[in-house]
Amino acid sequence: MNLLITNGRVVDPSQRLDAKLDVLIEDGRVSRVDKKIKASVDIVDADGLVVTPGFIDLHTHLREPGQEHKETIATGTRAAVVGGYTAVCAMANTVPPNDERAVTEMVVAEARRNGACRVYPIGAVSKGLRGEELAELADLHLAGCVGVSDDGKPVYNAQLMRRALEYCSMLGMPVIAHEEDAELNEGGVMHEGYYSTLLGMGGIPAASEETLVARDVILARLTNAHLHIAHLSTAGAIEVVRHARKSGVNVTCEVTPHHLALTDDAVQSFSTDLKMNPPLRSKEHRDAIVAGIADGTVDAIATDHAPHHVDEKNVEFDLAPFGVIGLETAFAVCYSQLVAKKVIDLARLVDLLSCGPARIFRLPGGTLKSGSLGDVTIIDPTAKAAVVTPFASMAQNSPFIGQTLQGRVIATVVGGVVKHDARLAAPAAKKKAKR
């Protein structure tokens, strides 16, 4: 739990820090960030690399309990550290769902036993994710949940959503909304537009997302509560959030790497690795969320890592489940799409992947301030590599396989312990520093 990271360019937006510095971690926490630190501890040489606060994913499906054929807490967190994530928020739509204290406690205990990174559970809004009766939100919070969401399903009942916002406001945690009016979708499997018509596939209109975003923003204003919009994907939704923020509503939002990098024209390949919900949108919508990142409307980039067994995806497009994996490719996709193309600078990307997620969900981490968690991600922004299988995740359903991306995670440190180092065959290869 004692480690010295030397010679790196430290980029920490929480302190407006961008300089060549050393980072000393003692007893699992950041002790000092300064020039030329000397200490008799293990060393990681970050010469030519960038050192940042550890990435935090607000939206990860670890599938345990109940769907361990897709992913487990052990394998999902292993994929996380390969992708530079030192913490993930585990969504509630497991089997059984995380709608009661016992399930939360199981997730927390398993993460402590076998997790490669920190795991923060997300509880359910409603019992059984049925949208009929509130789950025991206070119990979930006391057991360790940092937010609640029926992700995978929208909360149709406006009164239930209002009550959830009110209770969570008292508990100091956000309600995370999956915004989708399935009655508008009519069995849709991709974005409704030119390509859905061309391919003869059922469409999911942008209005399906935008109508519930607008409703829930109104409810957030009514309750003065924190509403967080998950995997926002449309121009209309971005505009609602932008306007609401200006008028003082406590609303935050996340977008995913795949919605930044891909559009619905890619579905012409009929690959089920391009089937997700919300679906890949048209270029107009993609450009709008990129603009939302550039102007600060978007608070975080979250992977929506949704692993499925290969047999589940190896079917016709209409029959395949929604969802793609993303923990191991997120940084490279985002760097390639946003920083390399000069949409934003590296500091803004680090804020979206680390500082922002910690700030809006009130999580430990997201900073290298003295006394903070010793969670660090080391990256090489110049490295280019093709995305290849197998992944550390049990699932292989990535839409980026075969693509060459810029930006590589070199090492991931959790609590002062190196959990992933792409350069080393074994931890014994680390050097010792002498006074």
C-alpha positions in Angstrom: 0.0 0.0 0.0 3.1 2.2 -0.2 4.2 3.3 -3.7 6.1 6.1 -5.4 5.1 7.0 -8.9 7.9 9.0 -10.5 8.7 11.2 -13.5 5.2 11.3 -14.8 3.1 14.3 -16.1 0.5 14.6 -13.4 -2.9 15.8 -14.7 -5.4 16.4 -11.9 -8.3 18.7 -12.9 -9.5 18.7 -9.3 -6.4 20.8 -8.4 -5.9 22.4 -11.8 -2.6 20.5 -11.9 -0.7 19.7 -15.0 3.1 19.3 -14.4 5.9 16.8 -14.2 5.7 15.6 -10.6 6.0 12.5 -8.4 3.1 11.0 -6.4 3.8 9.3 -3.1 1.2 6.9 -1.7 1.5 5.7 1.9 -0.9 3.4 3.7 -3.2 3.4 0.7 -3.6 7.2 0.5 -1.9 10.0 -1.4 0.7 11.4 0.9 2.5 14.0 -1.3 2.5 15.2 -4.9 5.8 17.1 -5.4 9.0 17.3 -7.4 11.7 14.6 -6.9 10.2 12.8 -3.9 12.6 10.2 -2.3 11.2 7.3 -0.3 12.1 3.7 0.5 9.1 2.2 -1.2 8.2 0.4 -4.4 8.6 2.6 -7.5 6.6 2.8 -10.7 8.5 4.8 -13.3 6.0 6.9 -15.3 8.6 8.7 -17.5 6.9 9.8 -20.7 3.5 8.9 -19.3 0.5 10.7 -17.8 -0.6 10.2 -14.2 -4.2 10.9 -13.3 -6.7 10.3 -10.5 -8.2 6.8 -10.9 -11.0 6.5 -13.4 -14.5 5.9 -12.0 -17.3 4.3 -14.0 -20.8 5.3 -12.9 -22.5 2.6 -14.9 -21.3 -1.0 -14.9 -23.3 -4.2 -15.1 -21.3 -6.8 -13.2 -24.2 -9.4 -13.5 -23.6 -11.0 -10.1 -25.7 -12.3 -8.5 -27.6 -14.5 -10.8 -26.0 -14.1 -14.3 -22.5 -15.3 -13.7 -22.4 -16.9 -17.1 -22.1 -13.3 -18.5 -19.8 -11.7 -15.9 -18.8 -11.9 -12.3 -17.6 -9.3 -9.8 -14.2 -10.8 -10.1 -14.0 -10.8 -13.9 -15.8 -7.4 -14.3 -13.5 -5.6 -11.9 -10.5 -7.3 -13.6 -11.7 -5.8 -16.9 -12.1 -2.5 -15.1 -8.5 -2.2 -13.9 -7.3 -3.2 -17.4 -9.3 -0.2 -18.6 -7.8 2.1 -16.0 -10.8 2.1 -13.6 -10.2 2.1 -9.9 -13.9 2.1 -9.0 -17.1 1.0 -10.7 -20.8 1.6 -9.8 -22.6 -1.8 -10.1 -26.1 -1.5 -11.5 -29.1 -3.1 -9.8 -30.6 -5.2 -12.5 -29.1 -8.5 -11.3 -31.1 -11.7 -10.6 -32.4 -11.1 -8.0 -32.2 -7.3 -8.4 -30.5 -5.3 -5.8 -33.7 -4.1 -4.2 -33.0 -5.1 -0.6 -30.3 -4.8 1.9 -29.2 -8.5 1.7 -28.3 -8.2 -2.0 -26.3 -5.0 -1.5 -24.4 -6.6 1.4 -23.6 -9.6 -0.8 -22.2 -7.4 -3.6 -20.1 -5.4 -1.1 -18.8 -8.6 0.5 -17.9 -10.3 -2.8 -16.2 -7.1 -4.0 -14.1 -7.1 -0.9 -13.2 -10.8 -1.4 -12.6 -10.9 -5.1 -12.8 -7.5 -6.6 -9.8 -6.0 -8.3 -11.1 -2.4 -7.8 -13.6 -0.6 -5.6 -17.3 -1.5 -6.2 -20.1 1.0 -5.2 -23.5 -0.7 -5.5 -26.5 1.0 -7.1 -29.8 0.0 -5.6 -33.2 -0.4 -7.3 -35.8 2.4 -7.3 -38.6 -0.1 -7.1 -39.1 -3.6 -5.7 -38.4 -6.2 -8.4 -37.7 -3.3 -10.9 -41.4 -3.5 -11.5 -42.1 0.3 -11.1 -45.0 -0.3 -8.7 -43.6 0.1 -5.2 -40.6 1.9 -3.8 -37.7 -0.3 -2.6 -36.5 0.3 0.9 -34.3 3.2 -0.2 -32.9 4.1 3.3 -32.0 0.4 3.9 -30.2 0.3 0.6 -28.3 3.4 1.3 -27.2 2.2 4.8 -26.0 -1.0 3.3 -23.7 0.8 0.9 -25.7 2.0 -2.2 -24.6 5.3 -3.6 -27.6 5.8 -5.8 -30.7 4.1 -7.0 -31.8 3.2 -10.5 -34.2 0.7 -12.3 -31.7 0.8 -15.2 -32.8 -1.4 -18.0 -36.3 -0.2 -17.3 -37.8 3.3 -17.1 -39.9 4.4 -14.1 -43.2 5.1 -15.9 -45.2 6.0 -12.8 -44.6 9.8 -12.3 -45.8 9.7 -8.7 -43.3 6.8 -7.9 -40.5 8.8 -9.5 -41.5 11.9 -7.5 -41.4 9.9 -4.2 -38.0 8.4 -5.1 -36.6 11.8 -5.8 -37.9 13.1 -2.5 -36.6 10.2 -0.4 -33.2 10.3 -2.1 -32.9 14.0 -1.5 -33.1 13.3 2.2 -30.6 10.5 1.9 -28.2 12.6 -0.1 -27.9 10.3 -3.2 -29.1 10.7 -6.8 -31.9 8.9 -8.7 -30.4 7.6 -11.9 -32.9 7.5 -14.7 -33.1 5.1 -17.6 -35.2 7.3 -19.9 -37.2 5.3 -22.4 -40.9 5.3 -23.3 -41.2 1.8 -24.6 -44.7 2.4 -25.9 -43.1 4.7 -28.5 -40.6 2.0 -29.5 -43.0 -0.7 -30.8 -40.4 -3.4 -30.6 -37.7 -1.2 -32.1 -34.1 -2.5 -32.2 -32.2 0.5 -33.6 -32.5 4.2 -34.0 -35.6 5.3 -35.9 -34.4 7.1 -39.0 -33.0 6.6 -42.5 -31.1 3.5 -41.8 -33.9 1.7 -39.9 -36.1 2.3 -42.9 -33.4 1.2 -45.3 -32.7 -2.0 -43.3 -36.4 -2.7 -42.5 -35.8 -2.8 -38.8 -38.1 -1.6 -36.0 -37.1 1.9 -34.9 -36.5 3.5 -31.5 -37.3 7.2 -31.9 -35.3 10.0 -30.2 -38.7 11.1 -28.7 -38.7 7.9 -26.6 -35.8 9.2 -24.6 -36.6 12.9 -24.7 -40.2 12.7 -23.4 -39.2 11.1 -20.1 -36.1 13.3 -19.7 -38.4 16.3 -19.9 -40.8 14.8 -17.4 -38.1 13.9 -14.9 -36.4 17.3 -15.1 -39.8 18.8 -14.2 -40.0 16.4 -11.2 -36.5 17.3 -10.2 -37.4 20.9 -10.2 -40.5 20.2 -8.1 -38.6 18.1 -5.5 -35.3 20.0 -5.5 -33.6 16.6 -5.8 -30.6 15.3 -7.7 -31.6 13.6 -11.0 -28.9 11.9 -13.0 -29.7 10.9 -16.6 -28.0 7.7 -17.6 -26.6 7.0 -21.1 -28.0 10.2 -22.6 -28.0 9.8 -26.4 -30.1 12.5 -28.2 -29.9 16.1 -29.2 -33.2 16.9 -27.6 -32.2 15.4 -24.3 -29.0 17.4 -24.2 -30.9 20.5 -24.8 -33.4 19.8 -22.0 -30.5 19.2 -19.6 -28.6 22.3 -20.8 -31.7 24.5 -20.3 -32.6 22.9 -16.9 -29.1 23.4 -15.6 -29.2 27.1 -16.5 -32.5 27.5 -14.6 -31.0 25.9 -11.5 -32.3 22.3 -11.6 -30.0 19.8 -10.0 -29.7 17.5 -13.0 -26.5 15.8 -14.2 -25.9 13.4 -17.1 -23.5 10.8 -18.5 -22.9 9.7 -22.1 -21.2 6.5 -23.3 -18.0 6.1 -25.5 -20.0 4.1 -28.1 -22.5 6.9 -28.6 -19.6 9.3 -29.1 -17.8 7.1 -31.6 -20.5 5.4 -33.6 -23.7 6.2 -35.5 -26.6 4.2 -36.7 -25.1 3.8 -40.2 -22.7 1.2 -38.6 -25.7 -1.2 -38.1 -25.7 -2.0 -41.8 -23.2 -4.7 -40.9 -26.0 -6.4 -38.9 -23.4 -7.2 -36.1 -25.3 -7.7 -32.8 -22.3 -6.1 -31.1 -23.8 -2.8 -32.4 -27.1 -3.5 -30.6 -27.5 -1.5 -27.4 -30.2 0.6 -25.6 -30.3 3.5 -26.1 -29.4 2.6 -29.7 -26.6 4.2 -31.8 -28.2 7.5 -33.0 -27.8 9.5 -36.2 -24.8 11.8 -36.8 -27.0 14.8 -35.8 -27.5 13.3 -32.3 -23.9 12.2 -32.0 -22.7 15.7 -32.9 -25.1 17.2 -30.3 -23.7 15.1 -27.4 -20.1 15.8 -28.5 -21.1 19.5 -28.3 -22.5 18.9 -24.9 -19.1 17.5 -23.8 -17.3 20.5 -25.2 -19.6 23.1 -23.5 -19.7 21.4 -20.1 -23.3 20.1 -20.3 -22.2 16.5 -20.0 -20.8 15.7 -16.5 -19.3 12.2 -17.0 -18.5 9.5 -19.5 -19.8 6.1 -18.3 -19.3 2.8 -20.1 -22.7 1.1 -19.6 -20.6 -2.1 -19.7 -23.2 -4.7 -20.5 -21.7 -8.2 -20.9 -23.5 -11.0 -22.6 -22.5 -14.6 -23.3 -21.4 -15.2 -26.9 -24.3 -17.6 -27.6 -26.8 -14.9 -26.6 -25.3 -12.5 -29.1 -24.8 -15.1 -31.9 -28.4 -14.8 -33.1 -30.4 -12.7 -35.5 -30.2 -8.9 -34.8 -33.8 -8.7 -33.7 -33.4 -11.5 -31.2 -30.1 -10.5 -29.6 -30.1 -8.8 -26.2 -29.2 -5.1 -26.0 -25.8 -4.2 -24.6 -22.1 -4.0 -25.3 -19.0 -4.1 -23.1 -16.8 -1.1 -22.7 -14.6 -1.0 -19.6 -11.4 -2.0 -21.4 -11.8 0.3 -24.5 -13.4 3.4 -23.0 -10.2 5.5 -22.5 -8.8 4.8 -26.0 -12.2 5.4 -27.7 -12.7 8.7 -25.9 -9.1 9.9 -26.4 -9.4 9.1 -30.1 -12.7 10.8 -30.6 -12.3 13.8 -28.3 -8.7 14.7 -27.6 -7.0 13.5 -30.7 -9.6 15.4 -32.7 -9.1 18.5 -30.6 -12.7 18.6 -29.3 -11.5 18.9 -25.7 -8.1 18.7 -24.0 -6.7 15.9 -21.9 -7.6 17.6 -18.6 -11.3 17.8 -19.6 -11.3 14.1 -20.5 -9.7 13.2 -17.1 -12.5 15.2 -15.5 -15.1 13.3 -17.4 -13.6 9.9 -16.5 -12.5 10.6 -12.9 -13.1 13.9 -11.1 -16.6 14.4 -12.5 -18.0 11.0 -11.6 -16.6 11.3 -8.1 -18.0 14.8 -7.7 -21.6 14.2 -8.9 -22.1 10.8 -7.0 -20.2 12.1 -3.9 -17.7 9.2 -4.1 -14.2 9.0 -2.6 -11.5 9.5 -5.2 -11.3 11.6 -8.3 -8.4 13.6 -7.0 -4.8 13.3 -6.0 -5.0 15.7 -3.1 -3.1 14.8 0.1 -5.1 12.4 2.2 -7.2 11.2 -0.7 -7.5 7.5 -1.8 -4.3 6.2 -3.4 -6.2 5.4 -6.7 -4.2 6.3 -9.8 -4.4 5.7 -13.5 -1.3 5.9 -15.7 -1.8 6.4 -19.4 0.1 6.8 -22.6 -1.8 9.2 -24.9 0.5 8.6 -27.8 0.2 4.8 -28.1 -1.9 3.3 -30.9 -3.1 -0.2 -31.0 -5.8 -2.4 -32.5 -8.6 -3.7 -30.3 -8.2 -7.4 -30.2 -9.8 -10.3 -28.3 -9.8 -11.9 -25.8 -10.8 -9.3 -23.3 -10.3 -9.6 -19.5 -14.1 -9.5 -19.3 -15.9 -12.9 -19.7 -17.8 -11.2 -22.5 -16.5 -10.3 -25.9 -19.4 -8.2 -27.3 -17.4 -5.1 -28.1 -18.3 -2.9 -31.1 -14.7 -1.8 -31.5 -12.9 -5.1 -32.2 -10.5 -4.6 -35.1 -10.4 -0.8 -34.8 -7.1 1.0 -34.2 -7.4 3.5 -31.4 -5.1 6.0 -29.8 -4.4 6.1 -26.1 -3.5 3.2 -23.8 -3.9 2.5 -20.1 -0.4 1.5 -18.8 -1.1 0.9 -15.2 -3.9 1.0 -12.6 -3.2 1.5 -8.9 -5.9 0.9 -6.3 -5.1 2.0 -2.7 -1.4 2.1 -3.4 -1.4 -1.5 -4.9 -0.6 -2.0 -8.6 -3.6 -4.0 -9.9 -2.6 -3.8 -13.6 0.6 -2.9 -15.3 0.7 -3.5 -19.0 4.5 -3.3 -19.1 5.4 -5.9 -16.4 5.2 -9.6 -16.5 5.2 -9.8 -12.7 5.1 -7.5 -9.8 8.6 -8.6 -8.9 9.9 -6.6 -11.8 9.4 -3.4 -9.9 12.5 -1.6 -8.6 13.2 -0.4 -5.1 14.1 3.2 -4.3 16.8 3.9 -1.8 17.2 6.9 0.4 
